[in-house]
Amino acid sequence: MNYFNVKSFINNLKHTDNICILYHRDNDGICSAVLMLKILYKNNLSASFFDFSLSEDEEVFNALVKKFNKFIILDIPFDQAKEVLVTDNIKILIIDHHPPIKNLSSENIVHYNIHFEKNVYQPVSYLVYKIFEDELKDYDWVAAIGTVSDYGIDDCLDLISKFIKNPTKENVSKSKLMKIADMLYGNSIFSSCNDVIELLFNSKSLEELEKNKILKETYKNYRKEIKRLKKKYLEKSENLFDGRLIFGLLNSKYKRLSSSVSTELCSEDNSKIFIVYEERKGKFSVSARTGISNIDLGKIFKEISNEINISAGGHPNAAGALLPKNKINIFKEKLIEKIKPFLQ
C-alpha cells in the first residue's frame, strides 16, 4: 500500500502548527482519532480534536480554517463536501474508506482512500494502524475496537485474529471485543465522543476498559434504551414488500441511536432492510442496514441524494442520510422505487 504521502504529511508537521483532527462520530472515527493522537504524541506534537459530521458541520469547518492551519480528517468522505473553504495556507490530510466520488489530492491536500488502490473493506482505524504499525504496536487493541465496530473483518484478519479466534461475523458480534466497542459507543452518546477519546487515550488495555465502573454503568442505561427503542420501532414501523423493507421513526431524548438500532435489528435478521430515522437538529437523520447481498444501499442513497438534493451515502450494507423533515416522504418514495426491483 502506498503510505508515503500520509507519512510525509505527519513527518512534516511542526510544533508551530495549529493542528486540528476532525473525526466521524462513531467508534471507527473515535479509535482512528486516538491512534492519530498517539502518533502525534510520539512526535511531541498535540492537536485539538472535534467529532464532525459532513452533512451537519460544513459551516463549522469554514470557521475552523480561521483557527487552524493543519487538518487531519478521519473516516469522513470529505470529497462529498459541497462548500468548504480551503485557502493556500491550509494543509489537509484525509484518511477515508468510504467509496470515493473523486480524488482531492493536490499540493495542499493528501487524500488517502483505500479504494484508490483496491476494492476492499478496511475501516479507517485499521488503515491508520497499518500505516503506522511500528509506532502503534502497543495500541492494536484500539485499532481492533474501531475495526470490528465497522464490521471490518474479512479484509482485516491479520489484526482481528489477534483478539478473536475464528473471526466470522457471528463470532465477532458475540465477542468481548464487540461488547467493549458497544460500551464505548453507548458512552459516546450518553456522554460525549471527546470523553471516549480521552478514556481510550489514557487506558492501557481492553481489560482496563472492561472493568471501568463508569463505562459499565453508562452501558446499562444505553442497553436499556436500545431495547426500548427496538421494541417500539417494531411495533410502530411500516412494513413493505411482505415485511422485507421496514421503515420507522425513533423517539428518544438521546440522539445518534438510529445506527445502533438499525445495526442490531439487521444482525438479528439480515434478510430484511431496516430504515430507521430520528429527529436531529430540526432534520431527520436516516440509518439503513441490510444483509441482502445484491443490494447496494450506499449507491442507492447516493442516487437519491443527487435527485432530491440531500446529504446521503454509505456502504453496500450500511447507509445514512440527513434531510429536511419536509423531504421524508419524497425520500421514502424514491427509496421504495429503487429497492422494488430487488424485492419483487
Buried (B, 14 or more C-beta within 10 A) or exposed (E): EEEEEBEEBBEEBEEEBEBBBBBBBBBBBBBBBBBBBBBBEEEEBEBEBBBBBBBBBBEEBEEBBEEBBBBBBBBBBBBBBEEBEBEEEBBBBBBBBBBBEEBBBEEEBBBBBBBEEEEEBBBBBBBBBBBBBEBBEEBBBBBBBBBBBBBBBEBBEEBBEEBBEEBEBEBBBEBEBBEBBBBBBBBBBBBEBBBBBBBBBEBEEBEEBEEBEEBEEBBEBBBEBBEEBBEBBBEEBEEBBEEBBBBBBBEBEBEBBBBBBBBBBBBEEBEBBBBBBBBBEEBBBBBBBBBBEEBBBBBBBBBBBEEBEBBBBBBBBBBBBBBEEEBBEBBBEBBBEBBEEBBE
